């Protein structure tokens, strides 16, 4: 299967330009590739030559702990949600009222387990919001 035809052939990069740089410049370009949304050194060089903006992406290491904690809470909430779905299914296929009451109690217990997790998640989010959102 061949490549798709380009709608605008004038936009193709058809003129190769080769240049040599010293070690220090090459490492600066590599650093820009790692920190930006560019995928190659050639793309960084093209953006520099055409005066286009290079979007640099910065990562805040201080958020690692909070992000890991939120990921664990998300995993736990998802597991509890799966349990609730299973209990709800069992409730709907139950034939006797006592069976339905049993599954209702089990589902209520699962909902009670999820509440502290959501409170914990909301407290982490409020701390992050106080830190990052502008104060008005």
Secondary structure, 3 states (H helix, E strand, C coil): CCCCCCCCHHHCCCCCCCCCCCHHHHHHHHHHHHHECCCCHHHHHHHHHCCCCCCECCCCHHHHHHHHHHHHHHHHHHHHHHHHHHHHHHHHHCCCHHHHHHHHHHHHHHHHHHHHHHHHHHHHHHHHHHHHCCCC
